[in-house]
Every structure is written in structure tokens, then in C-alpha cells.
Amino acid sequence: MKIVLKVILIVCVLLIVIGYSFENIFNLNGKIYIGFGVVIFAFILMPLFIYKRYKGRISDFIDSRMEQEPHQDKN
């Protein structure tokens, strides 16, 4: 999973750099590449990273929240 995340990150960065290069150096339409890089980063890379990072810890978080006192309303 670690290698997959690194490869996806490199692909995202390359797409964004290529898009900016097309825009500024070659005067071509590079917004498509920038957009694909951002979409892949936001909708594929970030959820995979969050899943990998918190895969075994979510139960610890839920258990610690359940042990705390319940929220009191001010009514």
C-alpha cells in the first residue's frame, strides 16, 4: 500500500507540473492535466492515505469517545 501511495503521489505531481509547463512554456492548454492531477489527489490519494493511516486505530478512537461523559444540553 505504501508503494501504491507513493506512485499515485508522483503521478499527481507530474500531471500538475506537466500542466503548468504546457500553460507557461508551450502556451498550450494544460488545465486538463492540472485538473486530472488535483482530482486524482483529492478523490483517490487522500482517501487511500486516510484509510491506510487509520486502519487499526478507528476502534480505539470510538472506544475512547464512548468512555467520556455524555454531552450535557444547556436547556
Backbone bond lengths (Angstrom), bond angles and torsions (degrees), N, CA, C in turn:
res aa  C-N    CA-C-N  psi(-1)  N-CA   C-N-CA  omega(-1)  CA-C   N-CA-C  phi
1 M - - - 1.449 - - 1.529 110.26 -
2 K 1.335 115.72 -34.98 1.460 119.96 -179.33 1.529 111.03 -63.84
3 I 1.324 116.26 -40.56 1.466 120.76 -179.87 1.524 110.38 -68.38
4 V 1.328 116.63 -40.00 1.460 120.78 179.34 1.527 110.08 -61.71
5 L 1.315 117.01 -43.24 1.464 120.48 178.53 1.528 111.91 -62.89
6 K 1.320 116.47 -40.82 1.465 119.64 178.78 1.521 111.63 -65.39
7 V 1.334 116.40 -40.96 1.468 120.18 179.95 1.529 110.29 -65.27
8 I 1.332 117.13 -43.88 1.460 120.13 179.15 1.527 110.80 -64.03
9 L 1.327 117.51 -39.13 1.462 120.63 177.49 1.523 110.96 -62.99
10 I 1.314 117.33 -43.57 1.464 120.94 179.20 1.521 110.51 -63.50
11 V 1.334 117.15 -41.29 1.463 120.70 178.47 1.526 110.56 -62.58
12 C 1.327 117.11 -42.81 1.472 120.78 179.04 1.522 111.23 -61.98
13 V 1.305 116.31 -47.11 1.467 120.29 -179.25 1.524 110.52 -63.86
14 L 1.331 117.07 -41.86 1.465 120.20 178.71 1.526 111.26 -63.63
15 L 1.319 117.81 -42.27 1.465 119.69 178.25 1.521 111.62 -61.62
16 I 1.320 116.79 -41.83 1.462 119.81 179.85 1.521 111.19 -67.67
17 V 1.323 117.54 -41.87 1.475 121.09 179.21 1.520 110.38 -66.29
18 I 1.323 117.66 -42.63 1.464 120.90 178.27 1.528 110.02 -63.13
19 G 1.318 117.01 -41.19 1.465 120.19 178.29 1.515 112.34 -61.76
20 Y 1.331 116.94 -45.55 1.460 119.48 177.77 1.523 111.70 -65.58
21 S 1.322 117.15 -35.39 1.465 119.84 177.40 1.522 111.05 -65.18
22 F 1.314 116.93 -43.80 1.460 120.36 177.48 1.520 111.06 -61.48
23 E 1.328 116.75 -39.56 1.462 120.67 -179.13 1.531 111.41 -67.18
24 N 1.322 116.96 -49.16 1.464 120.30 -168.96 1.526 114.14 -92.41
25 I 1.307 117.68 -36.69 1.462 119.46 -174.93 1.519 111.83 -91.05
26 F 1.320 116.45 -49.15 1.461 120.61 -172.84 1.523 113.36 -97.47
27 N 1.326 118.37 -2.85 1.456 124.12 -179.89 1.530 112.22 54.83
28 L 1.321 116.02 39.37 1.454 121.86 175.41 1.520 109.01 -107.70
29 N 1.336 116.51 173.78 1.456 120.98 -179.09 1.530 109.06 -83.68
30 G 1.306 117.55 98.16 1.455 122.33 -179.66 1.507 113.97 -101.75
31 K 1.326 116.53 3.86 1.460 119.78 -178.33 1.521 111.89 -65.11
32 I 1.301 116.90 -27.78 1.473 120.79 178.30 1.523 110.05 -64.81
33 Y 1.332 117.19 -44.37 1.459 121.19 179.55 1.532 111.23 -65.94
34 I 1.320 115.90 -41.24 1.462 120.03 177.89 1.524 109.64 -62.59
35 G 1.310 116.34 -43.65 1.459 120.86 179.43 1.517 113.00 -62.54
36 F 1.337 116.91 -44.32 1.461 119.81 177.21 1.525 111.50 -62.46
37 G 1.332 116.90 -40.08 1.457 119.98 178.13 1.512 112.52 -62.30
38 V 1.325 116.78 -42.27 1.466 120.81 -179.60 1.524 110.84 -70.22
39 V 1.339 117.35 -40.31 1.470 120.67 179.89 1.524 110.89 -65.18
40 I 1.318 117.42 -43.67 1.464 120.71 177.83 1.518 110.07 -62.92
41 F 1.332 116.52 -41.25 1.463 120.23 178.71 1.524 111.34 -62.57
42 A 1.336 116.48 -46.00 1.460 120.30 -173.08 1.523 113.18 -76.67
43 F 1.332 117.53 -39.75 1.459 119.99 -171.30 1.522 114.93 -103.56
44 I 1.317 117.80 -10.34 1.469 119.83 178.46 1.522 110.89 -119.04
45 L 1.338 117.02 -53.42 1.460 120.49 -174.09 1.529 112.30 -68.69
46 M 1.326 117.86 -48.41 1.462 119.83 -177.14 1.526 113.24 -63.63
47 P 1.347 120.38 -45.83 1.469 118.05 176.75 1.525 113.50 -62.60
48 L 1.343 117.31 -38.60 1.467 119.35 177.04 1.519 111.28 -64.30
49 F 1.328 116.96 -40.46 1.457 120.56 179.29 1.524 110.61 -65.28
50 I 1.320 117.40 -44.03 1.468 120.50 179.80 1.519 110.42 -64.09
51 Y 1.332 117.30 -41.46 1.458 120.67 178.06 1.521 111.06 -61.80
52 K 1.347 117.01 -45.43 1.468 120.79 -179.60 1.523 110.83 -64.67
53 R 1.301 116.55 -40.78 1.457 121.21 -174.46 1.527 112.70 -69.94
54 Y 1.331 116.69 -38.43 1.460 120.41 -174.20 1.519 113.34 -112.91
55 K 1.322 118.25 22.82 1.458 121.88 -175.79 1.523 112.34 -59.16
56 G 1.308 119.84 -46.51 1.448 122.27 -177.23 1.515 114.64 -97.67
57 R 1.322 117.63 -4.23 1.463 120.51 -172.28 1.515 114.11 -100.52
58 I 1.300 118.90 -10.05 1.456 119.57 -174.63 1.529 110.87 -65.93
59 S 1.311 117.96 -34.73 1.461 119.49 178.64 1.534 110.70 -67.96
60 D 1.328 117.96 -35.69 1.462 120.69 175.55 1.521 110.91 -62.63
61 F 1.321 116.55 -41.27 1.461 120.67 179.82 1.527 110.50 -65.31
62 I 1.315 116.88 -44.54 1.465 120.23 -178.99 1.526 110.28 -65.67
63 D 1.330 117.91 -42.16 1.462 120.74 179.44 1.527 111.37 -62.76
64 S 1.328 117.76 -41.65 1.461 120.16 -179.22 1.522 111.05 -68.18
65 R 1.321 117.78 -32.81 1.465 120.57 177.75 1.525 111.11 -70.95
66 M 1.326 117.63 -33.05 1.461 121.11 -179.40 1.527 111.41 -73.41
67 E 1.345 117.89 -27.87 1.457 121.43 -179.19 1.523 112.41 -76.53
68 Q 1.325 117.66 -21.08 1.456 120.48 179.79 1.513 109.65 -71.38
69 E 1.338 114.14 161.75 1.452 119.12 179.50 1.514 109.97 -66.83
70 P 1.318 118.21 147.93 1.473 119.79 177.95 1.513 111.34 -68.00
71 H 1.310 115.48 154.09 1.458 122.16 -177.58 1.517 109.51 -71.02
72 Q 1.317 116.83 132.96 1.460 122.48 -179.72 1.520 108.98 -97.15
73 D 1.340 117.97 129.71 1.457 121.42 174.78 1.522 109.34 -80.54
74 K 1.325 116.23 152.41 1.466 121.80 -178.53 1.522 112.14 -90.57
75 N 1.311 118.99 10.47 1.473 121.28 -178.18 1.479 111.62 -69.24
